[in-house]
């Protein structure tokens, strides 16, 4: 029998109060969390991943930053380590391939994207990454969490 959670276009965040406020997440949502430290993002991401695994979604954590991991290993979470030092084109293409391989209705958590600015030395490449990646995530009806450092 199919998991009832996969039959709806509403995806739970794992936090009932947030789901009530947002009226749930929708398939295709790219959620950008902006903050001063990663502890809050880690808590929101852990709740999202735990709920998504429980509801039968494929969950992928893209790990590439120098900061401590946002998510600890757990059953049902695929952690993929990437090396942004190989350049924007390589990194973006690798992420695109990972998204393609995982197909529709997957859930993603990215490390803090602000670390990519330090690696690539320009905000423009980060904006290009968003421009290249977010529409594809939307097309495949994923729900994705991104983090950016405030300012």
Secondary structure, 3 states (H helix, E strand, C coil): CCCHHHHCCEECCCCHHHHHHHCCEECCCEEEEEECCHHHHHHHHHHHHHHHHHCCCEEEEEECCCCCCCCCCCCCEEEEECCHHHCHHHHHHHHHHHHHHHCCCEEEEEEECHHHHHHHCCHHHHHHHHHHHHHHHHHCCCEEEEEEECC
